[in-house]
Amino acid sequence: MLGRTPGRGVRNRINSQPREAVEVFCRVRPAPLSAANFEDCLTVKDERTLLLDRAGAMRSTEYTFTRVFDDASKQSEVFSSAGLPLVEELVQGRNGLLFTYGVTGSGKSFTMQGHPDNPGLLPRCLDSLFNSVGSRLAKKFVIQPDRCNGFDIHSEAEAMMERQRVELERRHGGWRQLEAEAASRIRESARVPLGELEGDAFGCAVFVSYVEIYNKLAYDLLEDFGVPGQVLRAEPTSRALREDARRNMYVSGALEVECRSGDEAFAVFLKGCARRQVAQTALNAESSRSHSVFTIRLVRGCYDCRLGEMVPDKSLLHVSQLCLVDLAGSERSLRTGNAGSRLREASNINNSLLVLKRCIEALRENQRAVSAGGANAATKIVPYRESKMTQLFKNFFDGDGSVKMVLCVNRNAEEVEETANVLKFAEMASEVQ
Ligand SMILES: Nc1ncnc2c1ncn2[C@@H]1O[C@H](COP(=O)(O)OP(=O)(O)OP(=O)(O)O)[C@@H](O)[C@H]1O
């Protein structure tokens, strides 16, 4: 018997939902134990307020966020507030963007990736997604990317041949090692409710991709995914950004890997991290000088319970995505006086972060104008096209999905001006709806 058909009806429900404000969380990194002459410039006043003290200033500057996490906060708390609601939305068919932002060394990667015994947002999002939809996964390779940012449904026979081919590819030592590393981490146990989907006869597939934006170009960190053995040592090829038939932006040709568990998806992430290091050497880059974008796409289709297979109708597929972005560290170049390729990197990063800032300013101004003067009062052009990063996330800022930012900050008074800049930017972002 066919169950309730998911897909189109769900999409219509989604589009009619009101837009939400960008939610900004602020996480204070603990002071390093070894720091001599350490001077603190931050005070967590309460759960929503942070105070910044500048030398010589009469009063502290106060910043308000959705939630402020002090330096005793746990990874699980940050995940419950900033990550889990986005996993719930992903399962319900809505898009989400979660990014970490802050000065170099402020804890962005710790917050996003974490350590095996203390996982961050990314592995926890993966675990909780599979905890929630694991029992509804379609057989592997039945749903496959169509290379134009959409998906096709393949026959069981085609899928079985593909499974055999990939199984052979993955028997090499490198992949097994990554899988073992991924499996050794502490796993997140949270799951989200399926809600109205509970009664739907649906099958789904989860795909992950991992790209890096460096010096105005986008690179696929999984480009050598199918190559047995160690990662390639060559300079990666840059990829163009394109718009699909539904006006969604995507990185053309970036590989999407289908995964059936949190361990498998996290092993793919680790593979991309290894490639990121190789790419950085080849491009003479530094890790904190690039933006990394890990995307999880959940594709849901109609499942025929009587036949025990997916209904072969691609028009019934519904795709939602969650982008997890570790933004390049901001500002450091101003203090360190970089030169040569480091200076070029720094100016590109500052430029792309500046474009992000200008986009957010324009959005905020347009929204204020609309609330004061009606729908036609928004006149500012939002300069998305001026950087790859803003171009890629244009749809999110235009209201298609939730946007959450975790701002990471250092207590160190030496960095007070840089910290003030990122706090100001984040507070402004939280005013965008
Ligand atoms: N909340 C925290 N609790 C404990 N240790 C932390 C925390 N945040 C960061 N650290 C530690 O501080 C160091 C710097 O953090 P991390 O590498 O995450 O910074 P980053 O902002 O990603 O830096 P970069 O921009 O250079 O990549 C790491 O050793 C990390 O383990």
The ligand as an SDF file (V2000), in Angstrom:
LIG
                    3D

 31 33  0  0  0  0  0  0  0  0999 V2000
   35.7560   26.0120   24.4030 N   0  0  0  0  0  0  0  0  0  0  0  0
   36.9850   25.4650   24.4140 C   0  0  0  0  0  0  0  0  0  0  0  0
   37.3510   24.6350   25.3990 N   0  0  0  0  0  0  0  0  0  0  0  0
   38.5700   24.0870   25.4110 C   0  0  0  0  0  0  0  0  0  0  0  0
   39.5270   24.3070   24.4730 N   0  0  0  0  0  0  0  0  0  0  0  0
   39.2240   25.1200   23.4650 C   0  0  0  0  0  0  0  0  0  0  0  0
   37.9390   25.7420   23.3700 C   0  0  0  0  0  0  0  0  0  0  0  0
   37.9270   26.5020   22.2620 N   0  0  0  0  0  0  0  0  0  0  0  0
   39.1240   26.3420   21.6800 C   0  0  0  0  0  0  0  0  0  0  0  0
   39.9200   25.5330   22.4080 N   0  0  0  0  0  0  0  0  0  0  0  0
   41.3060   25.1740   22.0660 C   0  0  0  0  0  0  0  0  0  0  0  0
   41.9450   26.3750   21.6070 O   0  0  0  0  0  0  0  0  0  0  0  0
   42.7910   26.1130   20.4840 C   0  0  0  0  0  0  0  0  0  0  0  0
   42.4160   26.9940   19.2870 C   0  0  0  0  0  0  0  0  0  0  0  0
   41.1000   26.6440   18.9040 O   0  0  0  0  0  0  0  0  0  0  0  0
   40.6870   26.4200   17.3760 P   0  0  0  0  0  0  0  0  0  0  0  0
   41.7500   25.7420   16.6010 O   0  0  0  0  0  0  0  0  0  0  0  0
   39.3460   25.8010   17.4020 O   0  0  0  0  0  0  0  0  0  0  0  0
   40.6020   27.9230   16.9070 O   0  0  0  0  0  0  0  0  0  0  0  0
   40.1540   28.5010   15.4650 P   0  0  0  0  0  0  0  0  0  0  0  0
   39.3560   29.7100   15.7390 O   0  0  0  0  0  0  0  0  0  0  0  0
   39.5070   27.4370   14.6520 O   0  0  0  0  0  0  0  0  0  0  0  0
   41.5460   28.8690   14.8440 O   0  0  0  0  0  0  0  0  0  0  0  0
   41.9200   29.0890   13.2780 P   0  0  0  0  0  0  0  0  0  0  0  0
   41.1260   30.2770   12.8050 O   0  0  0  0  0  0  0  0  0  0  0  0
   43.3750   29.3780   13.3260 O   0  0  0  0  0  0  0  0  0  0  0  0
   41.5920   27.8240   12.5310 O   0  0  0  0  0  0  0  0  0  0  0  0
   42.6930   24.6260   20.2030 C   0  0  0  0  0  0  0  0  0  0  0  0
   43.7730   23.9800   20.8530 O   0  0  0  0  0  0  0  0  0  0  0  0
   41.3920   24.2300   20.8650 C   0  0  0  0  0  0  0  0  0  0  0  0
   41.3790   22.8800   21.2740 O   0  0  0  0  0  0  0  0  0  0  0  0
  1  2  1  0
  2  3  1  0
  2  7  2  0
  3  4  2  0
  4  5  1  0
  5  6  2  0
  6  7  1  0
  6 10  1  0
  7  8  1  0
  8  9  2  0
  9 10  1  0
 10 11  1  0
 11 12  1  0
 11 30  1  0
 12 13  1  0
 13 14  1  0
 13 28  1  0
 14 15  1  0
 15 16  1  0
 16 17  2  0
 16 18  1  0
 16 19  1  0
 19 20  1  0
 20 21  2  0
 20 22  1  0
 20 23  1  0
 23 24  1  0
 24 25  2  0
 24 26  1  0
 24 27  1  0
 28 29  1  0
 28 30  1  0
 30 31  1  0
M  END
$$$$
